[in-house]
Amino acid sequence: MTSINAGGSKNRRSNRRLIIWILAGLAVGIAGGTVRASQTATRNSKSLSQWVAISEYENLALLEYKHADPIQGKQSLQDLLHFMDSAEARGLIGDKHTLEFDRTLTYVRIAFLDEKSGKAESVHEDMIAAVEHSRKLGKENVSEETLRRDVAGLDSYIP
Amino acid sequence: MLRSLFKVLSLITGAAIGFVVSYSAVTVRVAAMSPVGLGLGKSSDPFFRTYTEMVRLGEAEAVIHSCANKANIASQQAMSRSESGVITELRTDAKSAGLTPPLDLVAAIVELRSSLRDPKLSGPDQERDIRNLVRQSGWPDDSEAAFKMVLTRLDGACQ
C-alpha cells in the first residue's frame, strides 16, 4: 500500500514537471512567434500598402504630368513627394528601395517640367536631388544623362 | 535518460504550439489593422486616413482593371460606387493633411466610365460635369477627346 502511494506521488510529481516544461516551451514559443510575426507580417503589410497607395497616387500624378499644364503637373508631382515624405515620417514604409526609386523618377520628371517652363536653375537642383536619391539605391556612378534617358523611356508608357 | 527526453519533447511541443498560436494571432491582427487588409485601424491623423483611402482607391482600380472582372457589370458598378465614396472622403481628409491629389481627375474617370457602361446615364449634364472636372485638373480646354483616349488606354489592357 505504501509503495503504491509512493509510486502515485512520484507520477504526479513527474507529470507536474512535464507541465512546467510545456509551459516554459509555450512562453518561449509565444515570445518567438510574436517577434517573428511582428517582423515579417508587419513589414509585408507595410510594403503592400505602400505599393498600392503610392502607385495609385503616382498614376494620377503622372496623368497630370503628361496632360495638364506644366504648373499643375509640377504641383501634382511635388504633392506626390510630400505624400511619400509623410508616409516615411509616420513609419508606413516597408520597402525603402522602391520609395527611393519613385523619388528619383519624380525629381527627374519635375526637372523635365521645369525645363519646359525655362527654369534652368530649378532643373539643376531637381537633377541634383534625383542623382542623390539614385545614389541611395546603390547607383554611385549614375549620370544625369542616364536618368533622363531612363525616365523618358518610362514616360512613353504613361497613357 | 527517458525523463530528459520527455522534458525536451515537452519543451519543444510547448514552444511549437506557442509559436504557431502567437504567430497566427499577430498576423490576423496585422491583417485586420492594415490599410491593405480589413483596414480596421482608425486614426485621428488625417494623413493616415488619406493613405488608407488611397489604398482603397488603388484596390478598386485594380478590381476594375482585372481581366476576370471585365464582363461583370454588377461588380464594376459596385467598384465605381465604392470609388465615389472614397473620393468624397479623400476630399476632406487630403485637405486636412495638406495634400492636393488630383481628385477631380479621378471623379471625371469614374463619371466617364459610368456613362460608357450605361448610355442611359450619359447626357449633356454629365458631359458638362466631366468637361469641368477635367478642366479643373489643369487639362487644356480641348482635351475631351484626349481624356477619353486616356481612359480607353487605362481600361483597355486588363491585368
Contacts between the chains, C-beta under 8 A, distances in Angstrom:
chain1	res1	chain2	res2	distance
A	14	B	3	7.3
A	17	B	7	7.3
A	18	B	6	6.0
A	18	B	7	7.1
A	18	B	10	4.8
A	19	B	10	7.8
A	21	B	6	8.0
A	21	B	7	4.9
A	21	B	10	3.8
A	21	B	11	5.0
A	21	B	14	7.0
A	22	B	10	4.6
A	22	B	11	7.4
A	22	B	13	6.3
A	22	B	14	4.0
A	23	B	14	6.4
A	24	B	11	6.1
A	24	B	14	6.6
A	25	B	10	6.4
A	25	B	11	4.1
A	25	B	12	6.3
A	25	B	13	6.3
A	25	B	14	2.4
A	25	B	15	4.0
A	25	B	16	7.6
A	25	B	17	7.7
A	25	B	18	6.6
A	26	B	14	4.1
A	26	B	15	7.1
A	26	B	17	6.2
A	26	B	18	4.0
A	27	B	14	7.8
A	27	B	18	6.8
A	28	B	11	7.7
A	28	B	14	7.5
A	28	B	15	4.9
A	28	B	18	6.7
A	29	B	14	6.2
A	29	B	15	3.8
A	29	B	16	6.2
A	29	B	17	6.3
A	29	B	18	2.5
A	29	B	19	3.9
A	29	B	20	7.6
A	29	B	21	7.7
A	29	B	22	6.9
A	30	B	18	4.0
A	30	B	19	7.4
A	30	B	21	7.0
A	30	B	22	4.3
A	31	B	18	7.8
A	31	B	22	7.7
A	32	B	15	7.2
A	32	B	18	7.5
A	32	B	19	5.4
A	32	B	22	7.8
A	33	B	18	6.2
A	33	B	19	3.9
A	33	B	20	6.8
A	33	B	21	7.0
A	33	B	22	3.4
A	33	B	23	3.9
A	33	B	26	7.1
A	34	B	22	4.7
A	34	B	23	7.6
A	34	B	26	5.6
A	36	B	19	7.6
A	36	B	23	6.2
A	37	B	22	6.9
A	37	B	23	4.4
A	37	B	24	8.0
A	37	B	25	7.9
A	37	B	26	3.6
A	37	B	27	5.3
A	37	B	30	7.3
A	38	B	26	6.0
A	41	B	26	6.1
A	41	B	27	4.5
A	41	B	30	4.3
A	41	B	31	7.5
A	42	B	30	5.6
A	45	B	30	5.1
A	45	B	31	6.9
A	45	B	34	4.0
A	45	B	36	6.4
A	45	B	37	6.6
A	46	B	34	7.9
A	48	B	34	7.5
A	48	B	36	4.5
A	49	B	34	6.0
A	49	B	35	4.5
A	49	B	36	4.3
A	49	B	51	7.4
A	49	B	55	5.4
A	52	B	35	7.9
A	52	B	36	5.8
A	52	B	54	7.7
A	52	B	55	4.8
A	52	B	58	4.0
A	52	B	59	6.3
A	52	B	62	7.7
A	53	B	35	7.0
A	53	B	51	5.3
A	53	B	52	8.0
A	53	B	54	4.2
A	53	B	55	4.7
A	53	B	58	6.3
A	54	B	54	8.0
A	55	B	58	6.1
A	56	B	54	5.3
A	56	B	55	7.5
A	56	B	57	5.3
A	56	B	58	3.4
A	56	B	61	6.5
A	57	B	54	5.6
A	57	B	101	6.0
A	59	B	61	7.8
A	60	B	101	6.1
A	60	B	102	4.7
A	60	B	105	6.0
A	60	B	106	6.3
A	61	B	101	7.7
A	61	B	102	6.8
A	63	B	102	7.1
A	63	B	105	6.1
A	63	B	150	6.5
A	64	B	102	5.0
A	64	B	105	6.7
A	64	B	137	6.5
A	64	B	138	6.5
A	67	B	139	5.4
A	67	B	143	6.5
A	67	B	146	6.4
A	67	B	147	7.7
A	67	B	150	6.9
A	68	B	102	7.9
A	68	B	137	5.9
A	68	B	138	3.4
A	68	B	139	5.3
A	69	B	138	5.0
A	69	B	139	7.9
A	69	B	140	7.3
A	71	B	138	7.2
A	72	B	137	6.9
A	72	B	138	2.8
A	73	B	138	7.1
A	75	B	100	6.9
A	76	B	100	7.8
A	76	B	101	7.7
A	76	B	102	5.7
A	79	B	99	5.8
A	79	B	100	5.3
A	79	B	101	6.6
A	82	B	98	7.4
A	82	B	99	6.4
A	83	B	50	7.9
A	83	B	54	7.9
A	83	B	99	6.0
A	83	B	101	7.6
A	86	B	47	5.1
A	86	B	97	7.2
A	86	B	99	7.8
A	87	B	47	7.9
A	87	B	51	6.1
A	90	B	45	7.4
A	90	B	47	6.6
A	90	B	48	6.7
A	92	B	48	7.7
A	92	B	51	6.2
A	159	B	150	4.9
A	159	B	153	3.7
A	159	B	154	5.2
